[in-house]
Amino acid sequence: MNKNQYRIGATVLLLALGGLLNYCARPMPTEKDGGFSVEYIFADSSGVLPINPDLGYAPMSYSPVILESNSYYSSFNTAQRFFGKTDQFGYIRFDYLPSSGYRLSMVRDTFYLDPLTNDTIKIQLTGFKEIADLHEDISDSIYISIAHKSGIVINEIYYCGPKNKAFYFYDQFIELYNTSDSTLYLDGMIISRARQARHPEIETIDFVQVLNLFKFPGEPLTGREYPIEPGQLIVVAADAINHSQYIDKALDLSNADWEFVDHYGGDIDNPDVPNVENILPEKTNDFMINLVHNAVVLADGSAWYWGEYNDTGTYQYIHIPISTVIDVVEYSASADKQKEITARLDAGFAGVGIEKYSGKSVERRKAGFDTNNSNLDFVTLNKPTPGYQHK
């Protein structure tokens, strides 16, 4: 394809580049550093869009594209983003880019006529590309697929702890949300804390490494005892108690919908709140997630298996097949942190800039908004908003 023929007005000029500030105070690039370009053709690989016989592929025409830097920031915790739209051939080009790592992503809603039922179904097509280090012009293609939608997403995570000098962080919680228009069921689902290390084959392995398994009661996939209604928010507290009785700025989670409980480790158990229980006697730690960088994994609970041991042979990891994963959110105080979750599940970080014991949380910019890129999906809240506060 002649790139000059298909060039469109999506060229992004970084004229204000000298005014951008990185929260790590990274020096701005000089003029000669800002001369790189990337151009991509976005093509549908799902079969939803028709193939153009003249092109030989199904173009993602007139679709929005976001290019996000992982080195430069427009504000304290917001990565610099550049926006464009493909032309009729699915082509887009960004010019005058400084050397950096980038994430290129597209999310597009479309409608699909199911040939079996003749129903019109709304689906979401998505694709992304990681550019590890832009140091020369790039020309390539990106193939779009149907986004995996479970109906249930992790909507808010509070992990950093309240403002205090007593190292208190036990008022953590995870909020779930039903994005669908149907009643779904939590029966047998698993919430886990991901291993805090990068697997050397992270983008090719078919599992996620986790440290524990906390499970909702009931049978995975078939159980119908624990519903979550359309648009309903469910709060799962680390400990469902009024934490402000210990630290005045901590949360009152005594009204949580569920509570993580580890009966093998002498954990607190509020008898008025149902339990999401540790199902592994070998793991005696309560459900606690790291205060600055970790990932929360929600899976349907239908499969898991023991994996490898750590280097010292003292701790065995657990593997959750990616095919059973419902949602994953990876968060990090630093955008320069190495990813520990495959970009197939989460291509970015929530919570960039959140310091430990700052009393902040991360929440989807709109309930249920999910592109599988937490950089785009989440915003930082100065104060957590557990679901029952919205009632």
Buried (B, 14 or more C-beta within 10 A) or exposed (E): EEEEEBBBEBBBEBEEBEEBBBBEEBEBBEEEBBEBBBBBBBBBBBEBBEEBEEBEBBBBBEBBBBBBBBBBBBEEBBBBBBEBBBBEBBBBBBBBBBBBBBBBBBBBEBEBEEEEEEEEEEBBBBBBBBBEEBEEEBEEEBBBEBBBBBBBBBBBBBBBBBBBEEEBBBBBBBBBBBBBEEEBBBBBBBBBBBBEEBBEEBEEEEBBBBBBBBBBBBEBEEBEEBEBEEEBBBBBBBBBBBBBEBBEBBBBBBBBBBBBBBEBEEBBBBEEBBBBBBBBEEBBEBBBBBBBBBBBBBBBBBBBEEBEEEEEEEEBBBBBBBEBBBBBBBBBBBBEBEBBBBBBBBBBBBBBBBEEBBBBBBBBEEBBBBBBBBBBBBBBBEEBBBBBEEE
